[in-house]
Amino acid sequence: MATTTAAPGAPTSKIGQAALEVDDRLIVAGPLRRTLNKVFPDHWSFLLGEIALYSFVILLLSGTYLTFFYDATMQEVVYEGVYAPLRGVEMSAAYESTLGLSFDVRGGLLIRQIHHWAALLFVASIVIHLLRIFFTGAFRRPRETNWLIGVVLLVLALLMGVTGYSLPDDLLSGTGLRIISAIILSLPVIGTWAHWAVFNGDYVGMDIIGRFYIVHVLIIPAILLALIAAHLLILVKQKHTQFPGAGRTEHNVVGNRLFPAFAGKATALFFIVFGLCAALGGLVQINPIWLWGPYNPAQVSAGSQPDWYIGFLDGSTRLFPAWDINLPGDYTIPALFWPTVVGAGLMFTVLALYPMIERKLTGDTASHHLLQRPRDVPVRTSVGAMALTFYVVLWISGGNDLIADKFDISLNAMTWFGRIGCLVLPPFAYWMTYRLCLGLQRHDREVLEHGIETGVIRRLPSGEFIEVHQPLGPVDEHGHGQLAYGGASVPKRMNQVGGARRAIKGFFKPIEEPAEVQRQAELEARGLEAEQADRHSLTSGRPSEGGRPSEGGRPQAPRD
């Protein structure tokens, strides 16, 4: 009988043998090893995209729980639940089931509020992630595709938020739904047909909640999952971007491997995000629908406000003048069309095409894997600041009625402030940001040339007082530094170059003695001095006096 012998080096444990059996059939060991060994940069800003991913996971988990109890129909029912103020009131089944989720289902209100807070965090993290990519130039070739995917993800996140916001069918969400209806009707030529296609008839109809429900829980999440998967695959396939620094080039990545270092950080961040959403859901009330009551088209409450990510659209609508365009044939293009459809469309179109616009204007067609500091690209940074200022003015104007009421300001004055601010503040923000970037550039080059301010004041024989500077590298005969700026952060304080002892370990209280930390710092300093002395004695035959200021206050060549 033939016998099979184990190959040399084959695993002997049961787990190892099982893994070998799986690899023999699926051949995953090689790709898995390469994936686990992939290096990720360790800068904190690279975790902003992780927050968006984990928020989406929380949305999927909490949303799945909510679907078990939600009734997405507009059939009229009479509420007989535990909330006494609405008992006996006619309402839609959607609103009645949402009230049941809040008061009758165990943990329903907690999950519903976690879902809402996670949605707000999801959109916010996408926006902040896009801003980080924009200001550091991470969208440049070869990453234009991922930039486009990110913009589409932002648009889909907004649509998912709007459709989910409308599902409870309370008075506040119904007011937003009425605005959506008006925006669709404002479309030239196709507005009536588009409105009929969405609502299946006149406003409000009986089908819109069910249709929004399918879009919210099925269509948009499926597209989001596909785009997130494509985004991550492209990210893994391409080289990671990183900030310039020691040992970092366009051809390598300096950081931590996926396993175990980066995986540990990512897991901890997931639990932090989950804990934050759970704390907000349990401690901070949001969207108390039982206070608004069921939706009635004849009722619109004063001070109605959407979620924060739609505030800019509300603000643009309030600021735009009532300029209806009357065409021949008794045809009118409402003023609502311009700030909502045209304005928002232009904003997202320019955002999506910005990498191509910058490449066309600068002629930069090279591939880039090193990021840029915002101060080093003043034009792009100023354009971003100008766009953010424009957005903030619109966002503030979305609540101008509440601001006018709470601070006793004329609503008309608030409206004109927003209109003038949209025209005046963005150019001012551009100019101020541009000057700030140039000033920061000059400061970096001043430190490279003259060194770091040590805080040591020296008196010269002539009686003049000067401050001693510590150079960062070799100096010329005039005492000026010879280091060229390489795009990395320039140290500005002595403790950034070893001028102070390391931080004492501990979070709420120290877990080590300060005296021991000081002793270790002194030992390390003596060891470094001895090593430098040996090195210079081998090369020049005499110890170096680098870093010590001369009689004239000019520092000599620094120590390493």
Secondary structure, DSSP 4 states (H G I P E B T S, - for coil): -----PPTT---SHHHHHHHHHHHHH--HHHHHHHHT-EE---GGGGHHHHHHHHHHHHHHHHHHHHTT------EEE--SS-GGGTT-EEEHHHHHHHHHHHTSTTHHHHHHHHHHHHHHHHHHHHHHHHHHHHHTTTSTT-HHHHHHHHHHHHHHHHHHHHHHHTT-BHHHHHHHHHHHHHHHTSTTTHHHHHHHHHSSSSS-SSHHHHHHHIIIIIHHHHHHHHHHHHHHHHHHSPPPB---TT--TT---SEEIIIIIHHHHHHHHHHHHHHHHHHHHHS----HHHH-B--TT---TT----GGGHHHHHHHHHS----EEETTTEEE-TTHIIIIIHHHHHHHHHHHHHHHHHHHH---S---B---GGG-HHHHHHHHHHHHHHHHHHHHTTHHHHHHHTT--HHHHHHHHHHHHHHHHHHHHHHHHHHHHHHHHHHHHHHHH-EEEEEEEE-TTS-EEEEEE-SS-B-TTS-B-PPP-SSPPP-SGGGGTSSPPPPP-SSS-SS-HHHHHHHHHHHHHHHHHHHHHHHHHHTSS---TT-B-TTS-B-SPP-
